[in-house]
Amino acid sequence: MLRAKNIFDLGLVRVRNIDSIYLHLTQKLGFNSSDISDILRSEIVYSVSSFDRLIHDLVKIGMIETFKGQRVATNAFNNFNISLAQFDVINNASIPPPEFVFGQSITSNHKHLSFQEPEKVSEALSLIWNENHKWQKIATSMGKNQNDVKTELKNIVIRRNQIVHEGDFDLSTGNLQVIEHFDTLQTVDFIEDLATSIYNLVK
């Protein structure tokens, strides 16, 4: 699972580098922050995308470990749906090995899903983590209240969706929504803290 975390960390390095460009443009070159605010929007989008990718990767790796008998199976894992055709291919695989083919089935089943909303994250983690109070555990490891953590993640995902699907325009006024550097940094820091907490709990 370390590889999945490393990929996430590289994603956050890219985000931090983008932020450095924003600071250089505003503080050194005198650009008006409103004229380059899309840089901040990209930081939110890339942060959430990196988090989504991390959950996908952790779940896939954890499920393969379960398949190989290296992790205790959860109820959700035991009820994971694969087609009879997929089962037949997995059951008869030798080269590539069965766990590789099983991994392909996971990718196929999950590729259209987004693991960003708290409920979807919890559902995904149920495939590898036999914990009834996931968000309480996650929030505790972050030193926060679980309702606050879930609400903050929901709000970040809402803003991400507004940026990606609506151009970040206020649909009632038609004006571009204001975005502040400080708020963007808080978002990136929260996503990093959340991702690290989840990784440490399920690895």
C-alpha positions as CSV (number, residue, x, y, z in Angstrom):
1,M,0.0,0.0,0.0
2,L,3.0,2.3,0.3
3,R,3.1,2.7,-3.4
4,A,-0.5,4.0,-3.4
5,K,0.5,6.6,-0.7
6,N,3.6,7.5,-2.6
7,I,1.5,8.3,-5.7
8,F,-0.8,10.4,-3.6
9,D,2.1,12.2,-2.1
10,L,3.5,13.0,-5.6
11,G,0.1,14.4,-6.5
12,L,0.2,16.7,-3.5
13,V,3.7,17.8,-4.5
14,R,2.3,18.9,-7.8
15,V,-0.4,20.8,-6.0
16,R,2.2,22.5,-3.8
17,N,4.3,23.4,-6.9
18,I,1.3,24.9,-8.5
19,D,0.7,27.0,-5.4
20,S,4.4,28.2,-5.5
21,I,3.7,29.4,-9.1
22,Y,0.6,31.3,-7.8
23,L,2.7,32.9,-5.0
24,H,5.5,33.9,-7.4
25,L,3.0,35.5,-9.8
26,T,1.2,37.5,-7.1
27,Q,4.1,38.3,-4.8
28,K,7.0,38.7,-7.2
29,L,5.4,39.7,-10.5
30,G,2.5,41.7,-9.2
31,F,-0.3,39.8,-10.8
32,N,-3.8,40.5,-9.5
33,S,-5.0,37.4,-7.6
34,S,-8.4,37.5,-9.2
35,D,-6.9,37.3,-12.7
36,I,-5.1,34.1,-11.9
37,S,-7.6,32.6,-9.5
38,D,-8.0,29.5,-11.7
39,I,-4.6,28.4,-10.4
40,L,-6.2,28.1,-7.0
41,R,-9.2,26.2,-8.4
42,S,-6.9,23.7,-10.0
43,E,-5.3,23.1,-6.6
44,I,-8.7,22.0,-5.3
45,V,-9.4,19.8,-8.3
46,Y,-6.1,18.1,-8.2
47,S,-6.1,17.5,-4.5
48,V,-9.5,15.8,-4.6
49,S,-8.5,13.8,-7.6
50,S,-5.4,12.6,-5.8
51,F,-7.5,11.6,-2.8
52,D,-10.0,9.8,-5.1
53,R,-7.1,7.9,-6.7
54,L,-5.7,7.0,-3.3
55,I,-8.9,5.4,-2.1
56,H,-9.2,3.5,-5.4
57,D,-5.6,2.2,-5.1
58,L,-5.9,1.3,-1.4
59,V,-9.1,-0.6,-1.9
60,K,-7.7,-2.5,-4.9
61,I,-4.5,-3.4,-3.1
62,G,-6.3,-4.4,0.0
63,M,-8.8,-6.6,-1.9
64,I,-5.9,-8.3,-3.7
65,E,-4.2,-8.9,-0.3
66,T,-7.5,-10.4,0.9
67,F,-7.8,-12.6,-2.2
68,K,-4.3,-13.9,-1.5
69,G,-5.1,-14.6,2.2
70,Q,-3.0,-11.8,3.6
71,R,-5.9,-9.8,5.0
72,V,-9.1,-10.9,6.8
73,A,-12.1,-10.7,4.5
74,T,-14.8,-8.3,5.3
75,N,-18.5,-8.8,4.7
76,A,-18.4,-6.3,1.8
77,F,-15.5,-8.2,0.2
78,N,-17.4,-11.5,0.5
79,N,-20.3,-9.8,-1.3
80,F,-18.3,-8.1,-4.0
81,N,-20.0,-8.7,-7.3
82,I,-18.1,-10.2,-10.3
83,S,-19.6,-11.8,-13.3
84,L,-19.5,-15.5,-14.0
85,A,-17.2,-14.8,-16.9
86,Q,-14.8,-12.9,-14.6
87,F,-14.9,-15.7,-12.1
88,D,-14.1,-18.2,-14.7
89,V,-11.2,-16.3,-16.0
90,I,-9.9,-15.7,-12.4
91,N,-10.4,-19.4,-11.5
92,N,-8.5,-20.6,-14.5
93,A,-5.7,-18.1,-14.6
94,S,-2.1,-19.1,-14.4
95,I,-0.2,-16.5,-16.5
96,P,-1.0,-13.8,-15.5
97,P,-1.7,-15.1,-12.0
98,P,-5.2,-15.1,-10.5
99,E,-4.7,-12.1,-8.2
100,F,-3.7,-10.0,-11.3
101,V,-6.8,-11.0,-13.1
102,F,-8.9,-10.3,-9.9
103,G,-7.3,-6.9,-9.8
104,Q,-8.4,-6.2,-13.3
105,S,-12.0,-7.2,-12.3
106,I,-11.8,-4.7,-9.4
107,T,-10.6,-1.9,-11.8
108,S,-13.4,-2.8,-14.2
109,N,-16.1,-2.7,-11.5
110,H,-14.8,0.5,-9.9
111,K,-13.6,2.6,-12.8
112,H,-16.9,4.5,-13.1
113,L,-17.1,5.3,-9.4
114,S,-15.9,8.3,-7.5
115,F,-14.6,7.8,-4.0
116,Q,-14.9,11.4,-2.7
117,E,-18.1,11.8,-0.7
118,P,-17.9,10.5,2.9
119,E,-20.5,7.8,2.3
120,K,-18.8,6.6,-0.8
121,V,-15.4,6.6,0.9
122,S,-16.9,4.5,3.7
123,E,-18.5,2.1,1.3
124,A,-15.2,1.6,-0.5
125,L,-13.2,1.1,2.6
126,S,-15.7,-1.5,3.8
127,L,-14.2,-3.8,1.2
128,I,-10.9,-3.9,3.1
129,W,-11.5,-2.5,6.5
130,N,-13.7,-4.3,9.0
131,E,-14.5,-1.3,11.2
132,N,-18.1,-0.2,12.0
133,H,-17.2,3.4,13.0
134,K,-14.8,4.4,10.2
135,W,-15.3,8.1,10.3
136,Q,-15.0,8.2,14.1
137,K,-11.7,6.4,13.8
138,I,-10.5,8.6,11.0
139,A,-11.6,11.8,12.8
140,T,-10.0,10.7,16.0
141,S,-6.7,10.1,14.3
142,M,-6.9,13.6,12.8
143,G,-7.7,15.1,16.3
144,K,-11.2,16.3,15.1
145,N,-14.9,15.6,15.4
146,Q,-16.2,13.1,12.9
147,N,-19.2,15.3,11.9
148,D,-16.8,18.2,11.3
149,V,-14.5,16.0,9.1
150,K,-17.4,14.7,7.1
151,T,-18.9,18.1,6.6
152,E,-15.6,19.6,5.6
153,L,-15.0,16.8,3.0
154,K,-18.6,17.3,1.7
155,N,-18.1,21.0,1.3
156,I,-14.7,20.5,-0.5
157,V,-16.3,18.0,-2.9
158,I,-19.2,20.4,-3.6
159,R,-16.8,23.1,-4.5
160,R,-14.7,20.8,-6.6
161,N,-17.9,19.8,-8.5
162,Q,-18.8,23.5,-8.9
163,I,-15.4,24.1,-10.5
164,V,-15.4,21.1,-12.7
165,H,-19.1,21.0,-13.8
166,E,-20.2,24.6,-13.5
167,G,-17.0,26.6,-14.2
168,D,-17.3,27.8,-10.6
169,F,-20.0,30.3,-11.6
170,D,-22.7,31.1,-9.1
171,L,-25.8,29.8,-10.9
172,S,-28.1,32.4,-9.3
173,T,-26.0,35.5,-10.2
174,G,-23.9,34.3,-13.1
175,N,-20.8,35.7,-11.3
176,L,-17.6,33.8,-10.8
177,Q,-17.3,32.6,-7.2
178,V,-14.6,34.2,-5.0
179,I,-11.7,31.9,-4.1
180,E,-9.1,32.8,-1.5
181,H,-5.6,31.6,-1.2
182,F,-5.9,30.9,2.5
183,D,-9.0,28.8,2.0
184,T,-7.3,26.8,-0.8
185,L,-4.3,26.0,1.4
186,Q,-6.7,24.8,4.2
187,T,-8.4,22.6,1.6
188,V,-5.1,21.0,0.5
189,D,-3.9,20.6,4.0
190,F,-7.2,18.9,5.0
191,I,-7.1,16.5,2.1
192,E,-3.5,15.6,2.9
193,D,-4.3,15.0,6.6
194,L,-7.4,13.0,5.8
195,A,-5.6,10.8,3.2
196,T,-2.6,10.2,5.6
197,S,-5.0,9.2,8.4
198,I,-6.9,6.8,6.2
199,Y,-3.7,5.2,4.9
200,N,-2.3,4.7,8.4
201,L,-5.5,3.1,9.5
202,V,-5.9,0.6,6.7
203,K,-2.3,-0.2,5.6
